[in-house]
Amino acid sequence: MSAFVRFIRPLFPAVTTNLCGTMQPTLYRYIWAATSRQQIRLCLLALLLFPLSMAPLEIQRRMVDKAIVQMNFELLVQLGILYIAVLLAHGGIKYAFNVYQSSVGEGVIRVLRLRINTAVQESRDKLTDNPVALAAAEAEQVGGFVGEAVSFPFLQSGILLTTLAYMIWLEPLLAVVAAASVIPSIILTPVLQRYINKHVQNRVKAIRKLGDQLTDAEIGKETGIARSNDLVEQAYGYRIKVFILKFLLKALNNLLGSLGPVGILMFGGWLVINGQAQLGTIVAFISGFERLTSPTRELLNFYRRISQVNVQYDLLAKTLR
C-alpha cells in the first residue's frame, strides 16, 4: 500500500506556496489566484465524467429493450461487459478527481497555516490569542472549500445537464415530468436558505462576542455573567431557528424527490400501455431521475456552504493582511 501511495502522489502536484501568499479582497479571487491551474485540471477531469455518467442509462435501456425483451443472450452479455467497463472507467476517473480535489484543498490549508505562523511570529505584540486561534480554525474550513470551489459545481452541473439532455432526446414528455419534480427544490432552497444564513451569521456574531466577553477583565463579575448568559441564550435561540428551517427544507426536498419516480412510473406506464414508449425507457428514466436529483441536491448544498465560507474567509483575510 505504501508503494501505491508513493506511485500515485506525484500525479497530483501540490499547491505552490508563493501563489497562496497574498490574501485577495474576495474568496473567489483568492481561489483563482492560488489554484487556477489546479482548477483547470480538475475541470478537464470532470469533462471526462459527463459521458461516462450518462452512458449506463443508455446501456440499461438497450439491455431491456434489445436483449431481454428480444431474448438475445449474446447481446445481453456484450452489453453487460460494456456496462462493467464503463463503471470501471468512471470509478477510476472519479477516484483521481476526488484525490486531486482533496489534495488541492489540503495544500491551501497548509499554506494558510504557514501564513498564520509567520503572522504570529512577526506580530506577536499586535495579535491577541483569540483572533489567532480563530484564524487557525478558519484555515481548515476555507482551505477545504478551495479544492471544490470551481470543479465541484462544474462537475455536478455537467452531470445534471447531460442527464437532462439525454432524457429530452429519449422521451421529451417524460423528461418534462422528471424536471418538474426537481424545479420546486431549486426555487425553494434559495428562499429558505436566506433566512438560514441570517440566523447562522447572527449566531456566529453572538459566539464571537461571547469569546470577547470571557476574556474582558474590565467588566464586573455580575455584569459579565449576565452578559455572557444572554449571549449564550442568543446563540442557542439562533441555532434552534436554523434547525427548524434546515430540516423543514430537507423534508420538503425529500418529499419532492420521492414524488418524481411515482410521476415517471405513472406517466411512463401510460405511454408504454398505449404503445408510445418502450419498457427500457422507463427503466432508464427511473435511474436517470436519481442522476438529476443527486447533483441538484449537491449543488444546493454547495450554495449553502459558499455563504458560510465567505464569512470565514473575510475574517481570515483581515487577520492575515
C-alpha positions as CSV (number, residue, x, y, z in Angstrom):
1,M,0.0,0.0,0.0
2,S,2.9,2.4,0.8
3,A,4.3,1.7,-2.7
4,F,0.9,2.5,-4.3
5,V,0.7,5.8,-2.4
6,R,4.3,6.7,-3.4
7,F,3.4,6.0,-7.1
8,I,0.1,7.9,-7.1
9,R,1.2,11.0,-5.1
10,P,3.4,12.6,-7.9
11,L,0.4,12.6,-10.2
12,F,-1.2,15.3,-8.0
13,P,1.2,18.3,-7.8
14,A,1.0,20.3,-4.6
15,V,-0.3,23.9,-4.5
16,T,2.6,26.4,-4.9
17,T,3.3,28.2,-1.7
18,N,4.0,31.7,-3.2
19,L,0.8,31.8,-5.1
20,C,-1.2,31.5,-1.9
21,G,0.8,34.2,-0.1
22,T,-1.4,37.2,-0.8
23,M,-5.0,37.4,0.6
24,Q,-7.3,38.7,-2.1
25,P,-10.3,41.0,-1.5
26,T,-12.8,38.2,-2.2
27,L,-12.9,34.5,-1.7
28,Y,-13.1,33.5,-5.4
29,R,-10.3,36.0,-6.4
30,Y,-8.1,34.2,-3.9
31,I,-9.1,30.8,-5.1
32,W,-8.3,31.7,-8.7
33,A,-5.0,33.4,-7.8
34,A,-3.9,30.4,-5.7
35,T,-5.2,27.4,-7.6
36,S,-6.2,28.4,-11.2
37,R,-4.0,25.7,-12.8
38,Q,-5.4,23.0,-10.4
39,Q,-9.0,24.1,-11.0
40,I,-8.5,23.8,-14.8
41,R,-7.1,20.3,-14.5
42,L,-10.0,19.3,-12.3
43,C,-12.5,20.7,-14.8
44,L,-10.8,18.7,-17.6
45,L,-11.2,15.5,-15.5
46,A,-14.8,16.4,-14.9
47,L,-15.4,16.7,-18.6
48,L,-14.4,13.0,-19.0
49,L,-17.0,12.1,-16.4
50,F,-20.0,13.7,-18.2
51,P,-20.5,11.0,-20.9
52,L,-19.5,8.2,-18.5
53,S,-22.2,9.3,-16.1
54,M,-24.9,9.2,-18.8
55,A,-23.7,6.0,-20.6
56,P,-25.1,3.5,-18.1
57,L,-28.7,4.8,-18.6
58,E,-28.5,4.1,-22.4
59,I,-26.9,0.7,-21.7
60,Q,-29.7,-0.2,-19.3
61,R,-32.3,0.8,-21.8
62,R,-30.7,-1.4,-24.5
63,M,-30.3,-4.3,-22.2
64,V,-34.0,-4.3,-21.5
65,D,-35.4,-3.4,-25.0
66,K,-32.8,-5.0,-27.3
67,A,-31.5,-8.0,-25.2
68,I,-34.0,-9.1,-22.6
69,V,-37.3,-8.4,-24.5
70,Q,-35.9,-9.9,-27.7
71,M,-34.3,-12.8,-25.7
72,N,-30.8,-12.1,-27.2
73,F,-28.4,-13.6,-24.6
74,E,-25.3,-12.9,-26.6
75,L,-26.2,-9.2,-26.8
76,L,-27.0,-9.2,-23.1
77,V,-23.5,-10.5,-22.3
78,Q,-21.9,-7.9,-24.6
79,L,-23.8,-5.0,-23.0
80,G,-23.1,-6.4,-19.5
81,I,-19.3,-6.3,-20.3
82,L,-19.6,-2.8,-21.7
83,Y,-21.5,-1.7,-18.6
84,I,-18.8,-3.0,-16.3
85,A,-16.1,-1.3,-18.5
86,V,-17.9,2.0,-18.2
87,L,-18.3,1.6,-14.4
88,L,-14.6,0.9,-14.1
89,A,-13.6,3.8,-16.2
90,H,-16.0,6.1,-14.3
91,G,-14.8,4.9,-11.0
92,G,-11.1,5.3,-11.9
93,I,-11.5,8.9,-13.1
94,K,-13.8,9.8,-10.2
95,Y,-11.1,8.4,-7.8
96,A,-8.4,10.6,-9.4
97,F,-10.8,13.6,-9.4
98,N,-11.6,13.2,-5.6
99,V,-7.9,12.7,-4.6
100,Y,-6.7,15.7,-6.6
101,Q,-9.6,17.9,-5.4
102,S,-8.9,17.0,-1.8
103,S,-5.2,17.4,-2.2
104,V,-5.7,20.9,-3.6
105,G,-7.8,21.9,-0.5
106,E,-5.3,20.4,1.9
107,G,-2.5,22.2,0.1
108,V,-4.2,25.5,0.7
109,I,-4.8,24.6,4.3
110,R,-1.0,24.0,4.7
111,V,-0.2,27.4,3.1
112,L,-2.7,29.3,5.3
113,R,-1.3,27.7,8.4
114,L,2.2,28.7,7.4
115,R,0.9,32.3,6.9
116,I,-0.7,32.2,10.3
117,N,2.5,31.0,11.9
118,T,4.5,33.8,10.2
119,A,2.0,36.4,11.2
120,V,2.1,35.3,14.8
121,Q,5.9,35.3,14.9
122,E,6.3,38.7,13.3
123,S,3.5,40.5,15.0
124,R,3.1,38.8,18.3
125,D,2.6,42.1,20.1
126,K,-0.2,43.1,17.7
127,L,-2.2,39.9,17.6
128,T,-4.3,38.6,20.5
129,D,-4.7,34.9,21.2
130,N,-8.4,34.9,20.3
131,P,-8.1,36.1,16.6
132,V,-5.1,33.9,16.1
133,A,-6.9,30.8,17.3
134,L,-9.9,31.8,15.3
135,A,-7.8,32.2,12.2
136,A,-6.3,28.8,12.7
137,A,-9.8,27.3,12.8
138,E,-11.0,29.2,9.7
139,A,-8.0,28.0,7.7
140,E,-9.4,24.4,7.9
141,Q,-12.8,25.5,6.5
142,V,-11.5,27.9,3.9
143,G,-8.8,25.7,2.6
144,G,-11.0,22.6,2.5
145,F,-13.5,24.6,0.4
146,V,-10.9,25.8,-2.2
147,G,-10.4,22.3,-3.7
148,E,-14.0,22.0,-4.7
149,A,-14.9,25.7,-5.2
150,V,-14.8,25.5,-9.1
151,S,-14.5,21.9,-10.1
152,F,-17.3,20.6,-7.9
153,P,-20.2,22.8,-9.2
154,F,-18.8,22.3,-12.7
155,L,-19.0,18.5,-12.3
156,Q,-22.4,18.5,-10.8
157,S,-23.9,20.9,-13.3
158,G,-22.4,19.0,-16.2
159,I,-23.9,15.7,-14.9
160,L,-27.2,17.4,-14.4
161,L,-27.4,19.0,-17.8
162,T,-26.0,15.8,-19.6
163,T,-28.6,13.6,-18.0
164,L,-31.4,16.1,-18.7
165,A,-30.3,16.4,-22.4
166,Y,-30.3,12.5,-22.6
167,M,-33.8,12.4,-21.2
168,I,-35.1,15.0,-23.6
169,W,-33.6,13.1,-26.5
170,L,-35.1,9.8,-25.3
171,E,-38.6,11.0,-24.4
172,P,-39.3,14.7,-24.2
173,L,-42.7,14.5,-22.4
174,L,-41.3,12.2,-19.7
175,A,-38.3,14.5,-19.3
176,V,-40.7,17.3,-18.5
177,V,-42.3,15.2,-15.7
178,A,-38.8,14.4,-14.3
179,A,-37.7,18.1,-14.5
180,A,-41.0,19.3,-12.9
181,S,-40.1,17.2,-9.8
182,V,-36.7,18.9,-9.4
183,I,-37.6,22.6,-10.2
184,P,-39.5,23.3,-6.9
185,S,-36.4,22.4,-4.9
186,I,-34.3,24.7,-7.0
187,I,-36.8,27.6,-6.3
188,L,-37.5,26.8,-2.7
189,T,-33.9,26.3,-1.4
190,P,-32.5,29.8,-2.0
191,V,-35.6,31.3,-0.4
192,L,-35.3,29.4,2.9
193,Q,-31.5,29.5,2.8
194,R,-31.5,33.3,3.0
195,Y,-33.3,33.0,6.4
196,I,-31.0,30.2,7.5
197,N,-27.9,32.3,6.6
198,K,-29.2,35.2,8.5
199,H,-29.6,33.1,11.7
200,V,-26.2,31.5,11.2
201,Q,-24.5,34.9,10.9
202,N,-26.2,36.2,14.0
203,R,-25.2,33.1,15.9
204,V,-21.5,33.5,14.8
205,K,-21.6,37.1,16.0
206,A,-23.1,36.1,19.3
207,I,-20.4,33.4,19.8
208,R,-17.6,35.8,18.9
209,K,-19.0,38.4,21.4
210,L,-19.1,35.7,24.0
211,G,-15.5,34.9,23.4
212,D,-14.6,38.6,23.8
213,Q,-16.7,38.8,26.9
214,L,-15.0,35.9,28.5
215,T,-11.6,37.5,28.0
216,D,-12.5,41.0,29.1
217,A,-11.2,41.5,32.6
218,E,-12.5,45.1,32.9
219,I,-16.2,44.0,33.2
220,G,-17.5,43.4,36.7
221,K,-18.3,39.8,37.8
222,E,-22.1,40.1,38.0
223,T,-22.4,42.2,34.9
224,G,-20.0,39.9,33.0
225,I,-22.0,36.8,33.9
226,A,-25.3,38.4,32.9
227,R,-24.0,39.5,29.5
228,S,-22.3,36.1,28.9
229,N,-25.5,34.2,29.8
230,D,-27.5,36.5,27.5
231,L,-25.1,35.7,24.6
232,V,-25.3,32.0,25.3
233,E,-29.1,32.2,25.1
234,Q,-28.9,34.2,21.9
235,A,-26.6,31.6,20.3
236,Y,-29.0,28.8,21.4
237,G,-32.0,30.6,20.0
238,Y,-30.4,31.2,16.6
239,R,-29.3,27.6,16.4
240,I,-32.8,26.3,17.1
241,K,-34.2,28.5,14.4
242,V,-31.6,27.1,12.0
243,F,-32.6,23.6,12.9
244,I,-36.3,24.4,12.3
245,L,-35.7,25.8,8.8
246,K,-32.9,23.4,7.8
247,F,-34.9,20.2,8.5
248,L,-38.1,21.8,7.0
249,L,-36.2,22.3,3.8
250,K,-34.8,18.8,3.9
251,A,-38.3,17.3,4.5
252,L,-39.7,19.2,1.6
253,N,-36.9,18.3,-0.7
254,N,-37.2,14.6,0.3
255,L,-40.9,14.7,-0.4
256,L,-40.5,16.2,-3.9
257,G,-37.7,13.7,-4.6
258,S,-40.0,10.8,-3.7
259,L,-42.8,12.1,-5.9
260,G,-40.5,12.1,-9.0
261,P,-40.3,8.3,-9.5
262,V,-44.1,8.0,-8.9
263,G,-44.8,10.5,-11.7
264,I,-42.4,8.8,-14.1
265,L,-43.9,5.3,-13.4
266,M,-47.5,6.6,-13.8
267,F,-47.0,8.8,-16.9
268,G,-44.3,6.4,-18.4
269,G,-46.5,3.4,-17.7
270,W,-49.4,5.1,-19.6
271,L,-47.1,5.7,-22.6
272,V,-46.0,2.1,-22.6
273,I,-49.6,0.8,-22.3
274,N,-50.5,3.0,-25.3
275,G,-47.5,1.8,-27.3
276,Q,-45.8,5.3,-27.3
277,A,-42.7,4.2,-25.3
278,Q,-40.7,1.1,-24.5
279,L,-40.2,-0.6,-21.1
280,G,-36.5,0.1,-21.2
281,T,-37.2,3.8,-21.5
282,I,-39.0,3.7,-18.1
283,V,-36.0,1.8,-16.6
284,A,-33.6,4.4,-17.9
285,F,-35.8,7.3,-16.6
286,I,-36.0,5.8,-13.1
287,S,-32.2,5.5,-12.9
288,G,-31.8,8.9,-14.6
289,F,-34.1,10.6,-12.1
290,E,-31.6,9.9,-9.3
291,R,-28.9,11.4,-11.5
292,L,-31.0,14.5,-11.7
293,T,-31.8,14.8,-8.0
294,S,-28.4,13.9,-6.7
295,P,-26.4,16.7,-8.5
296,T,-29.3,19.1,-7.8
297,R,-29.0,18.3,-4.1
298,E,-25.2,18.6,-4.2
299,L,-25.4,22.0,-5.9
300,L,-27.9,23.3,-3.4
301,N,-25.7,22.1,-0.5
302,F,-22.8,23.8,-2.2
303,Y,-24.8,27.0,-2.4
304,R,-25.3,26.8,1.3
305,R,-21.6,26.3,2.0
306,I,-20.5,29.3,-0.1
307,S,-22.2,31.8,2.2
308,Q,-20.6,30.3,5.3
309,V,-17.1,30.1,3.8
310,N,-17.3,33.7,2.6
311,V,-17.7,34.9,6.2
312,Q,-14.8,32.7,7.3
313,Y,-12.6,33.9,4.5
314,D,-13.3,37.6,5.3
315,L,-12.3,37.0,9.0
316,L,-9.1,35.1,7.9
317,A,-8.1,37.8,5.4
318,K,-8.5,40.6,7.9
319,T,-6.3,38.7,10.3
320,L,-3.5,38.0,7.8
321,R,-3.4,41.2,5.8
